[in-house]
Amino acid sequence: MNISRLLYRGTSLVASNATGDSHQQPEQLANTHRRSFLKWSAAASALPLLLAESDSQAKDSDTSEITSPRTTPWKEFLPNQMSPLNPVSVLHGADGVQVAPPSATADAEHGECGRKPHQRYDELGVNPTMYEINVVERPWKAHPDLPEIKVWSYRAADSTPDSFSPIIFARYGQPVLCRFHCKLPKDHVGVGVPYISVHLHNLHCPSESDGFPGDFFSAQKQGLTMDYKGEYKDHFYPNVYAGLDEMQNGIGDYREALGTLWFHDHTWQATSQNVVRGMFGFYVIFDHLDSGNEKDPSPEALRLPSFPYDYMLSFNDMRFDSKGQLVFDRFSPDGTLGDKTLVNGKIEPVLRVARRKYRLRLLNAGPSRFYEFYLHDSKGKAQTFTYIANDGNLLPAPIRNMGKVHLGVAERADLVVDFSKYPVGTELFLTNRLIQETTKGPDKVDGSGTKVLKLLVDRDPPEQDLSQVPDVLRPLRPLCDEEIERAKVRRWVFDRKGGEWAVNGKPENILDTSAKIDKGECEIWELVNESGGWQHPVHIHFEEGRILSKTVNGVPVAIPEHERGRKDVYVLGKNEAVRVFLRFRDFTGKYVMHCHNVIHEDHGMMMRWDIEDDTPPEAPAECGVS
């Protein structure tokens, strides 16, 4: 293992703090980290391998030996509807005082950190909808049988006490300006680091708002790729489709729309720690097709089930000690696999539903467990549903009568379940039948599995269900042979070297790019898993891709039907390779690709790539630009 990387994770060091100079160049930053390693080596070597909550006693045993206390299922109810955050009319500075409307450049005077200027803000940021969110530590009970734990979460002024993760509803064509304040305890010790970098996965947005791992900040800390520290940061989400420059229509290509997105912490070498403590939320975006209104009179609207019958469900794994406190091994590159699944922050909850169609948006929030969910009744009889979206992207057509859904870390799936066929009082269960004993990945499917959510049909709807699932959803931009033939091919091997995770034999270095890509170009990326028995859900920031082919042990295999649309997470099974076609459009700057088993990411399985502002030859019309 690279001990200097481990030591950084075990301390609160950042390069800019070590010398007091907040404007060091990348080379100076790297040298400062090496000096910090020498300075802190004696103290860090005494750190235990496992730390529980900051106010709990430290432990030094293997996490696999710790089993969470038993809990009685179905004791708590989830809210009947998911309420989105309300936008605000004014924003506040670090001191809480109202400040002028945000601009393209960082507002250091009022406490904003040293981000780069927002790209295309004058063009795309007119009259943005504004949100203000604080990242705070707060108490939370995951189950009535367990004591409170301290979680870190995104909170707005109108967040309700029973809300574990916030939801933002947005719309294409209406930009959003989201101000994130870091209000975590600056003297924190233990799992998690008290500074943040917020990644909105996988919005088509400028790099300075993407949540680059080196762009972490707090009032006390400056990220390696930031100009100076600050208490808050403005993120500009233009809410345009990819293909803005190609289409020349002011909004982009509607075939590139996403729907179910999520945001989470992405702090360098600490993503898994901050996410396991609760730092994630939903960002749901609508347009003229997926309009969020099942009564929409427009003939273009799909009229899918809508609020309050459009329901978000997050799944994340945690492990608790005998006292009910969160445990997590932040030093081991194998990490900690949770043995409890939380649904919207609760263990074994109940969701009450009306007798009508629901759109259920499922998110695997990680940090490392895979799921294969089945729906069945109280007698174990399998039930079916309709699969309409993968990784937030509506499929060209729904897949009806599905009986299972497989989710690697960070994958999403939108399902439509029709509860109208069940009488009031019916109990249904969502069960994970995927057996996984280590963070290597899943082993096999078990016949019985573990029930994680009860769905109780408890009422008739107050009005007629006018929602539908039409036979055609969102069209795909066609691929053409000419584009594929001229695309540059890059090969990325995901492996383990010297005890650390690596891409192409190297652990991550966010100060150095591994690929420079001209804006507007298309490429084919070959993602290859050569890490033994491990599985890797690989996430490529910024752009959706199309899977061209898959092989296992060099033998071609079929692409599953639900993966034939657009994706941003590509699960690499054992000895598997995936070829992905990508376009890089509209914005420039630094982005990353990484394993979304974020324990692997924190321990080196990530690489940086940059989009540069060189205009390539225009794509021919037959390649889908119209």
QUIKAQUI-V31910 format. One record per pair of residues at least 12 apart in sequence whose C-alpha atoms are under 6 Angstrom apart, sorted by the first residue. I is the first residue (numbers start at 1). GAP is how many residues later the second one is. Records with the same first field share a line. If there is no record, write none. Layout:
I=GAP  GAP
This chain:
1=497  498  499
4=33
15=14  17  18
22=206
23=204
48=12
50=279
51=139
52=274  275
54=135  136
68=251  252  253
71=74
73=275
74=274  275  276
76=273
77=272  273  274
78=272  273
81=227
84=83  84
85=82  83
87=43  44
88=42  43
93=17
94=17  137
104=13  14  17
105=12
111=119  120
112=118  119  120  121
113=115  116  117  120
114=112  113  114
115=111
116=92
124=114
125=50
128=47  48  49
129=47
130=46  47  48
131=47
132=46  47
133=22  23  47
134=20  21  46  47
135=18  19  47  48
136=16  17  47  48
137=14  15  47
138=12  13
142=203  204  205
143=204
146=178
147=177
151=126  127
152=125  126  127
153=125  126
164=181
165=116
166=115
167=114  115  116
168=115
169=115  116
170=115
171=114  115  116
172=67  68  115
173=66  67
175=62  63  64
176=61
177=58  59
178=56  57
179=54  55
180=52  53
181=50  51
182=36  49  50
191=82
192=81  82
195=22  23
196=20  21  71
197=14  18  19  68  69  70
198=13  66  67  68
199=12  64  65  67
200=62  63
201=60  61  62
202=340
204=338
205=32
206=381
207=382  383
209=26  27
213=53  54  55
214=54
216=51
217=12
218=12  13
219=12
241=12  15  16
242=14
245=341
255=220  221
258=134  135
259=25  26  133  134
260=24  132
261=22  23  131
262=19  20  21
263=17  18
264=15  16
265=14
269=333
272=95  326  327
288=13
289=12  13
290=12
292=14
293=13
294=12  173
303=164  165
304=163  164  165
305=53  54  162
309=49
310=48  49
311=49
312=48  49
313=31  48  49
314=29  30  48  49
315=27  28  49  50
316=25  26  49  50
317=21  23  24
318=20  22
319=19  20
333=270
335=264
337=102
348=104  105
349=104
350=104  105
351=104
352=103  104  105
353=104
354=103  105  106  107
355=64  65  105
356=62  63  64
357=60  61  62
358=58  59
359=56  57
360=54  55
361=52  53
362=50  51
363=49
364=45  46  47
365=45
366=43
367=230  231
368=229
370=37  38  39
371=35  36  61  63
372=33  34  60  61  62
373=31  32  58  59
374=30  56  57
375=54  55
376=52  53
377=51
378=49
384=17  18  19
385=16  17  31  32
386=13  14  15  16  29  30
387=12  28
388=26  27
389=24  25
390=22  23
391=20  21  176
394=80
395=170
396=77  78  79
397=74  75  76
408=129
409=187
424=33  34  35
425=32  33
426=31
427=28  29
428=26  27
429=24  25  26
430=21  23
431=19  20  21
432=17  18
433=12  13  16
440=94
441=94
477=147
478=146
480=143
487=35  36
488=35
489=34  35  36
490=35
491=34  35
492=12  34  35
493=35
494=34  35
495=35  36
496=35
500=103
501=102  103  104
502=102  103
503=102
507=97
508=96  98  99
510=98
513=95  96
514=94  95
515=94
516=94  95
517=94  95
518=93  94  96
519=65  66  92  93  94  95
520=64  65
521=62  63
522=60  61
523=58  59
524=56  57
525=54  55
526=52  53
527=50  51
528=49
529=46  47
530=45
533=41
535=37  38  39
536=35  36  59
537=33  34  35  58  59
538=31  32  33  56  57  58
539=29  30  54  55
540=28  53
541=51
544=22  23  24
545=21  22  35  36  37
546=20  34  35
547=32  33
548=31  32
549=29  30
550=27  28
551=25  26
552=23  24
553=22
588=23  24
589=21  22
590=19  20
591=17  18
592=15  16  17
593=13  14
594=12
